[in-house]
Amino acid sequence: MSTLETLPSVQDCLKQAGLNANKALGQHFLFDLNLTRKIARSVGISQDDLVIEIGPGPGGLTRPLLEQGVHVIAIDKDTRFTPILDDIRAASENRLEVHFEDALRSDLSRFASADRPIKIVSNLPYNIGTQLLIGWLTTKPIFWSSLTLMFQKEVAERVVALPGTTGYGRLAVLCAAVADAHMLFGVPAEAFTPPPKVDSAVVHLTPKREAERFADLEALEQITRAAFGQRRKMLRASLKTLAKPAKMNVADWLDEAGIDPTVRPETLAPQDFFALARLWRAATL
């Protein structure tokens, strides 16, 4: 039995400390060790990896990650859990490093090194999950080798959505520009304490090779915002707001991109949006 396994349960640690989840921080704790170990195993951790966990709270996922034998850096703004995390650090022979700071303002690339791939793993707070993901996707250069993240199920579906599906939109196109994403498994609301109002799901993302990524994410954001901001309109109508300042003819623009002007944005493949973004950028230079 490892020293980590001799620690009191997460529930008992919280009870002894008199702590509960902070609703304002979007906290929902996972106590089911089988589930947290399943998440940890799904990361595909090797001994050379550096794992960064956002929002460890009382360490429900932190412990299974440390059981993999790696060094874990935990980022949390809630200092209430300091004593619990200190005990986990001692039990893991100091393989846990905790930084109490706002994840939205944390530059995680400062932990990167050429010989130590970073894998980010987190049961993300619902209120900042999408914002964190977008930040990691758009950072340059990409410093992470994988993201294994739990979101509200609806958000997770938007991350991996394909053209023609309900969840397909700006987030799916952005993810496709940078990474390969797939859904791992769902997590029912009742698995959490306190239970949220919706189910969750875990997604896994790995960055595409640099030559395969679409680099001009700023232009892509402009195109997808205009297109999906008016989802019910045909592209020839929704893209007018961008075409006029760039002195572009919408019909010609779409024709050059090989796109039917009467289609709606949810039917286009990510590569179609990349083509539109390239042409728009060229016209604005």
C-alpha positions as a Markdown table, in Angstrom:
| # | Residue | x | y | z |
|---|---|---|---|---|
| 1 | Met | 0.0 | 0.0 | 0.0 |
| 2 | Ser | 1.4 | 3.4 | -1.0 |
| 3 | Thr | 1.5 | 6.3 | 1.5 |
| 4 | Leu | -1.2 | 8.1 | -0.5 |
| 5 | Glu | -3.6 | 5.2 | 0.1 |
| 6 | Thr | -3.1 | 5.6 | 3.9 |
| 7 | Leu | -4.6 | 9.1 | 3.8 |
| 8 | Pro | -8.2 | 9.6 | 5.1 |
| 9 | Ser | -10.8 | 9.7 | 2.4 |
| 10 | Val | -11.4 | 13.0 | 0.7 |
| 11 | Gln | -14.8 | 13.2 | 2.4 |
| 12 | Asp | -13.2 | 12.7 | 5.8 |
| 13 | Cys | -10.6 | 15.3 | 5.1 |
| 14 | Leu | -13.3 | 17.9 | 4.2 |
| 15 | Lys | -15.3 | 16.9 | 7.2 |
| 16 | Gln | -12.4 | 17.2 | 9.6 |
| 17 | Ala | -11.5 | 20.6 | 8.1 |
| 18 | Gly | -15.2 | 21.8 | 8.2 |
| 19 | Leu | -15.1 | 22.7 | 4.5 |
| 20 | Asn | -17.7 | 22.7 | 1.8 |
| 21 | Ala | -17.8 | 23.5 | -1.9 |
| 22 | Asn | -17.8 | 27.2 | -2.8 |
| 23 | Lys | -20.7 | 27.8 | -5.2 |
| 24 | Ala | -19.2 | 31.2 | -6.3 |
| 25 | Leu | -16.1 | 29.3 | -7.6 |
| 26 | Gly | -18.2 | 26.7 | -9.4 |
| 27 | Gln | -16.8 | 23.9 | -7.2 |
| 28 | His | -18.3 | 20.4 | -7.4 |
| 29 | Phe | -16.2 | 17.7 | -5.8 |
| 30 | Leu | -15.7 | 14.1 | -7.1 |
| 31 | Phe | -15.3 | 11.6 | -4.3 |
| 32 | Asp | -15.7 | 8.3 | -6.3 |
| 33 | Leu | -12.1 | 7.0 | -6.4 |
| 34 | Asn | -13.0 | 4.6 | -9.2 |
| 35 | Leu | -14.1 | 7.5 | -11.4 |
| 36 | Thr | -11.1 | 9.8 | -10.5 |
| 37 | Arg | -8.7 | 6.9 | -11.3 |
| 38 | Lys | -10.5 | 6.4 | -14.6 |
| 39 | Ile | -9.9 | 10.0 | -15.5 |
| 40 | Ala | -6.2 | 9.8 | -14.4 |
| 41 | Arg | -5.7 | 6.6 | -16.5 |
| 42 | Ser | -7.3 | 8.2 | -19.6 |
| 43 | Val | -4.6 | 10.9 | -19.7 |
| 44 | Gly | -2.0 | 8.4 | -20.8 |
| 45 | Ile | 0.7 | 9.6 | -18.4 |
| 46 | Ser | 4.3 | 8.6 | -18.7 |
| 47 | Gln | 7.1 | 9.1 | -16.1 |
| 48 | Asp | 8.6 | 11.9 | -18.1 |
| 49 | Asp | 5.4 | 14.0 | -18.1 |
| 50 | Leu | 4.6 | 17.0 | -16.0 |
| 51 | Val | 0.9 | 17.1 | -15.1 |
| 52 | Ile | -0.8 | 20.4 | -14.3 |
| 53 | Glu | -4.2 | 20.3 | -12.6 |
| 54 | Ile | -6.5 | 23.3 | -12.4 |
| 55 | Gly | -8.7 | 23.5 | -9.3 |
| 56 | Pro | -7.6 | 20.5 | -7.2 |
| 57 | Gly | -9.8 | 21.5 | -4.3 |
| 58 | Pro | -9.4 | 18.8 | -1.7 |
| 59 | Gly | -7.4 | 16.6 | -4.0 |
| 60 | Gly | -10.0 | 14.1 | -5.3 |
| 61 | Leu | -8.4 | 13.9 | -8.7 |
| 62 | Thr | -4.9 | 14.9 | -7.5 |
| 63 | Arg | -4.3 | 11.7 | -5.6 |
| 64 | Pro | -5.0 | 9.3 | -8.6 |
| 65 | Leu | -2.7 | 11.5 | -10.7 |
| 66 | Leu | 0.1 | 11.2 | -8.2 |
| 67 | Glu | -0.5 | 7.5 | -8.0 |
| 68 | Gln | 0.8 | 7.5 | -11.6 |
| 69 | Gly | 4.2 | 8.4 | -10.2 |
| 70 | Val | 4.5 | 11.8 | -11.8 |
| 71 | His | 5.1 | 15.3 | -10.6 |
| 72 | Val | 1.9 | 17.3 | -10.4 |
| 73 | Ile | 1.5 | 21.1 | -10.3 |
| 74 | Ala | -1.8 | 22.2 | -8.9 |
| 75 | Ile | -3.3 | 25.7 | -9.5 |
| 76 | Asp | -6.1 | 26.9 | -7.3 |
| 77 | Lys | -7.2 | 30.3 | -6.0 |
| 78 | Asp | -9.0 | 28.7 | -2.9 |
| 79 | Thr | -6.4 | 28.7 | -0.1 |
| 80 | Arg | -8.9 | 26.9 | 2.3 |
| 81 | Phe | -7.5 | 23.5 | 1.0 |
| 82 | Thr | -3.9 | 24.3 | 2.0 |
| 83 | Pro | -3.7 | 21.8 | 5.0 |
| 84 | Ile | -5.3 | 19.0 | 3.0 |
| 85 | Leu | -3.0 | 19.5 | 0.0 |
| 86 | Asp | 0.0 | 19.8 | 2.3 |
| 87 | Asp | -0.8 | 16.3 | 3.6 |
| 88 | Ile | -1.1 | 15.0 | 0.0 |
| 89 | Arg | 2.2 | 16.6 | -0.8 |
| 90 | Ala | 3.9 | 14.9 | 2.1 |
| 91 | Ala | 2.3 | 11.5 | 1.3 |
| 92 | Ser | 3.5 | 11.8 | -2.3 |
| 93 | Glu | 7.1 | 12.5 | -1.2 |
| 94 | Asn | 6.8 | 16.1 | -2.4 |
| 95 | Arg | 5.7 | 15.3 | -5.9 |
| 96 | Leu | 2.9 | 17.8 | -5.5 |
| 97 | Glu | 3.6 | 21.5 | -6.1 |
| 98 | Val | 0.7 | 23.9 | -5.3 |
| 99 | His | 0.4 | 27.5 | -6.6 |
| 100 | Phe | -2.5 | 29.5 | -5.1 |
| 101 | Glu | -3.4 | 31.8 | -8.0 |
| 102 | Asp | -6.1 | 32.6 | -10.5 |
| 103 | Ala | -6.0 | 30.0 | -13.3 |
| 104 | Leu | -7.4 | 32.6 | -15.7 |
| 105 | Arg | -4.3 | 34.8 | -15.1 |
| 106 | Ser | -1.8 | 32.0 | -14.8 |
| 107 | Asp | 0.9 | 31.6 | -17.5 |
| 108 | Leu | 1.2 | 27.8 | -17.4 |
| 109 | Ser | 3.9 | 28.0 | -20.2 |
| 110 | Arg | 6.4 | 29.0 | -17.5 |
| 111 | Phe | 6.5 | 25.4 | -16.4 |
| 112 | Ala | 7.3 | 24.1 | -19.9 |
| 113 | Ser | 10.6 | 22.6 | -20.9 |
| 114 | Ala | 11.8 | 20.9 | -24.0 |
| 115 | Asp | 12.3 | 17.5 | -22.3 |
| 116 | Arg | 9.2 | 17.5 | -20.1 |
| 117 | Pro | 5.8 | 17.4 | -21.9 |
| 118 | Ile | 3.0 | 19.2 | -20.1 |
| 119 | Lys | -0.4 | 17.4 | -19.7 |
| 120 | Ile | -3.2 | 19.5 | -18.4 |
| 121 | Val | -5.9 | 17.6 | -16.5 |
| 122 | Ser | -8.8 | 19.1 | -14.7 |
| 123 | Asn | -12.4 | 18.9 | -13.4 |
| 124 | Leu | -12.8 | 22.5 | -14.6 |
| 125 | Pro | -15.0 | 24.9 | -12.7 |
| 126 | Tyr | -18.1 | 25.3 | -14.8 |
| 127 | Asn | -18.0 | 29.1 | -14.8 |
| 128 | Ile | -14.5 | 29.4 | -16.4 |
| 129 | Gly | -14.0 | 26.2 | -18.3 |
| 130 | Thr | -14.6 | 27.4 | -21.8 |
| 131 | Gln | -12.5 | 30.5 | -21.2 |
| 132 | Leu | -9.6 | 28.5 | -20.0 |
| 133 | Leu | -9.8 | 26.1 | -23.0 |
| 134 | Ile | -9.8 | 29.0 | -25.5 |
| 135 | Gly | -6.8 | 30.5 | -23.8 |
| 136 | Trp | -4.8 | 27.2 | -24.1 |
| 137 | Leu | -5.9 | 26.7 | -27.7 |
| 138 | Thr | -4.8 | 30.2 | -28.7 |
| 139 | Thr | -1.6 | 30.5 | -26.8 |
| 140 | Lys | 1.5 | 30.6 | -29.0 |
| 141 | Pro | 3.6 | 28.6 | -29.0 |
| 142 | Ile | 1.5 | 25.7 | -27.8 |
| 143 | Phe | 3.2 | 24.4 | -24.6 |
| 144 | Trp | 1.0 | 21.4 | -23.8 |
| 145 | Ser | 1.0 | 17.9 | -25.2 |
| 146 | Ser | -2.6 | 17.1 | -24.2 |
| 147 | Leu | -5.6 | 18.4 | -22.4 |
| 148 | Thr | -7.9 | 16.1 | -20.5 |
| 149 | Leu | -10.8 | 18.2 | -19.2 |
| 150 | Met | -14.2 | 17.8 | -17.7 |
| 151 | Phe | -16.9 | 20.2 | -18.8 |
| 152 | Gln | -20.6 | 20.4 | -18.6 |
| 153 | Lys | -21.9 | 17.9 | -21.1 |
| 154 | Glu | -23.3 | 20.6 | -23.4 |
| 155 | Val | -19.9 | 22.3 | -23.5 |
| 156 | Ala | -18.1 | 19.0 | -24.1 |
| 157 | Glu | -20.4 | 18.3 | -27.0 |
| 158 | Arg | -19.6 | 21.7 | -28.5 |
| 159 | Val | -15.9 | 21.0 | -28.3 |
| 160 | Val | -16.1 | 17.8 | -30.4 |
| 161 | Ala | -19.1 | 18.7 | -32.5 |
| 162 | Leu | -19.1 | 17.8 | -36.2 |
| 163 | Pro | -20.7 | 19.9 | -39.0 |
| 164 | Gly | -24.5 | 19.5 | -39.2 |
| 165 | Thr | -24.9 | 18.6 | -35.5 |
| 166 | Thr | -26.6 | 20.8 | -32.9 |
| 167 | Gly | -23.5 | 21.7 | -31.0 |
| 168 | Tyr | -21.4 | 22.7 | -34.0 |
| 169 | Gly | -20.2 | 26.3 | -33.8 |
| 170 | Arg | -17.3 | 28.6 | -33.2 |
| 171 | Leu | -15.8 | 26.5 | -30.4 |
| 172 | Ala | -15.7 | 23.3 | -32.5 |
| 173 | Val | -14.1 | 25.2 | -35.4 |
| 174 | Leu | -11.4 | 26.7 | -33.2 |
| 175 | Cys | -10.6 | 23.3 | -31.7 |
| 176 | Ala | -10.4 | 21.8 | -35.1 |
| 177 | Ala | -7.9 | 24.5 | -36.2 |
| 178 | Val | -5.5 | 23.6 | -33.4 |
| 179 | Ala | -6.2 | 20.1 | -32.0 |
| 180 | Asp | -7.8 | 16.7 | -32.4 |
| 181 | Ala | -10.6 | 16.3 | -29.9 |
| 182 | His | -12.7 | 13.4 | -28.8 |
| 183 | Met | -15.1 | 12.6 | -26.1 |
| 184 | Leu | -13.9 | 10.1 | -23.5 |
| 185 | Phe | -17.0 | 9.4 | -21.3 |
| 186 | Gly | -19.8 | 11.0 | -19.5 |
| 187 | Val | -20.1 | 11.7 | -15.8 |
| 188 | Pro | -23.6 | 11.9 | -14.2 |
| 189 | Ala | -24.5 | 14.9 | -12.0 |
| 190 | Glu | -25.1 | 12.6 | -9.0 |
| 191 | Ala | -21.4 | 11.7 | -9.0 |
| 192 | Phe | -20.6 | 15.1 | -7.7 |
| 193 | Thr | -20.9 | 16.8 | -4.3 |
| 194 | Pro | -22.9 | 19.0 | -4.4 |
| 195 | Pro | -24.5 | 17.7 | -7.6 |
| 196 | Pro | -24.7 | 20.2 | -10.4 |
| 197 | Lys | -27.9 | 20.7 | -12.4 |
| 198 | Val | -26.5 | 19.0 | -15.5 |
| 199 | Asp | -24.3 | 16.0 | -16.4 |
| 200 | Ser | -20.7 | 16.4 | -17.3 |
| 201 | Ala | -18.3 | 14.7 | -19.8 |
| 202 | Val | -14.5 | 14.3 | -20.2 |
| 203 | Val | -12.8 | 15.3 | -23.4 |
| 204 | His | -9.3 | 14.7 | -24.6 |
| 205 | Leu | -7.4 | 17.1 | -26.9 |
| 206 | Thr | -4.0 | 16.7 | -28.5 |
| 207 | Pro | -2.4 | 19.4 | -30.6 |
| 208 | Lys | -2.1 | 18.8 | -34.3 |
| 209 | Arg | 1.4 | 19.0 | -35.9 |
| 210 | Glu | 2.3 | 22.6 | -36.4 |
| 211 | Ala | 2.2 | 22.2 | -40.2 |
| 212 | Glu | -1.4 | 21.0 | -39.9 |
| 213 | Arg | -2.7 | 23.8 | -37.7 |
| 214 | Phe | -4.5 | 26.9 | -39.0 |
| 215 | Ala | -2.4 | 29.7 | -37.7 |
| 216 | Asp | -4.4 | 32.8 | -38.2 |
| 217 | Leu | -6.8 | 32.3 | -35.3 |
| 218 | Glu | -7.7 | 36.0 | -35.1 |
| 219 | Ala | -9.0 | 36.0 | -38.6 |
| 220 | Leu | -10.8 | 32.7 | -37.9 |
| 221 | Glu | -12.5 | 34.2 | -34.9 |
| 222 | Gln | -13.8 | 37.2 | -37.0 |
| 223 | Ile | -15.2 | 34.8 | -39.6 |
| 224 | Thr | -16.9 | 32.4 | -37.2 |
| 225 | Arg | -18.3 | 35.2 | -35.1 |
| 226 | Ala | -19.9 | 36.8 | -38.1 |
| 227 | Ala | -21.2 | 33.5 | -39.5 |
| 228 | Phe | -22.5 | 31.8 | -36.3 |
| 229 | Gly | -23.7 | 35.1 | -34.9 |
| 230 | Gln | -26.5 | 34.9 | -37.4 |
| 231 | Arg | -26.9 | 31.1 | -37.7 |
| 232 | Arg | -30.2 | 31.2 | -39.5 |
| 233 | Lys | -29.0 | 33.4 | -42.3 |
| 234 | Met | -27.3 | 32.2 | -45.4 |
| 235 | Leu | -23.5 | 32.9 | -45.6 |
| 236 | Arg | -23.9 | 35.5 | -48.3 |
| 237 | Ala | -25.9 | 37.6 | -45.8 |
| 238 | Ser | -24.1 | 36.9 | -42.5 |
| 239 | Leu | -20.6 | 37.7 | -44.0 |
| 240 | Lys | -21.6 | 41.1 | -45.4 |
| 241 | Thr | -20.5 | 42.9 | -42.3 |
| 242 | Leu | -16.9 | 41.6 | -42.9 |
| 243 | Ala | -16.9 | 41.9 | -46.7 |
| 244 | Lys | -17.8 | 45.6 | -46.9 |
| 245 | Pro | -14.8 | 47.0 | -44.8 |
| 246 | Ala | -12.5 | 44.7 | -46.7 |
| 247 | Lys | -13.9 | 45.9 | -50.0 |
| 248 | Met | -14.8 | 42.3 | -50.9 |
| 249 | Asn | -17.7 | 41.1 | -53.0 |
| 250 | Val | -19.4 | 38.4 | -50.9 |
| 251 | Ala | -20.4 | 36.3 | -53.9 |
| 252 | Asp | -16.9 | 36.4 | -55.3 |
| 253 | Trp | -15.4 | 35.6 | -51.9 |
| 254 | Leu | -17.5 | 32.6 | -51.4 |
| 255 | Asp | -17.0 | 31.4 | -55.0 |
| 256 | Glu | -13.2 | 31.6 | -54.6 |
| 257 | Ala | -13.5 | 29.6 | -51.4 |
| 258 | Gly | -15.6 | 27.0 | -53.2 |
| 259 | Ile | -18.6 | 27.5 | -51.0 |
| 260 | Asp | -22.3 | 27.7 | -52.0 |
| 261 | Pro | -23.5 | 31.2 | -50.9 |
| 262 | Thr | -26.9 | 29.8 | -49.9 |
| 263 | Val | -25.6 | 27.4 | -47.2 |
| 264 | Arg | -25.8 | 28.1 | -43.5 |
| 265 | Pro | -22.7 | 28.1 | -41.3 |
| 266 | Glu | -23.5 | 24.9 | -39.4 |
| 267 | Thr | -23.1 | 22.9 | -42.6 |
| 268 | Leu | -19.5 | 24.0 | -43.4 |
| 269 | Ala | -16.5 | 21.9 | -42.5 |
| 270 | Pro | -13.7 | 23.7 | -40.5 |
| 271 | Gln | -11.6 | 23.7 | -43.6 |
| 272 | Asp | -14.2 | 25.9 | -45.3 |
| 273 | Phe | -13.9 | 28.4 | -42.5 |
| 274 | Phe | -10.1 | 28.3 | -42.8 |
| 275 | Ala | -10.4 | 29.1 | -46.5 |
| 276 | Leu | -12.7 | 32.0 | -45.9 |
| 277 | Ala | -10.3 | 33.4 | -43.2 |
| 278 | Arg | -7.3 | 33.1 | -45.5 |
| 279 | Leu | -9.0 | 35.1 | -48.3 |
| 280 | Trp | -10.4 | 37.7 | -45.9 |
| 281 | Arg | -7.0 | 38.2 | -44.3 |
| 282 | Ala | -5.4 | 38.6 | -47.7 |
| 283 | Ala | -8.0 | 41.3 | -48.6 |
| 284 | Thr | -7.4 | 43.2 | -45.4 |
| 285 | Leu | -3.6 | 43.4 | -45.7 |
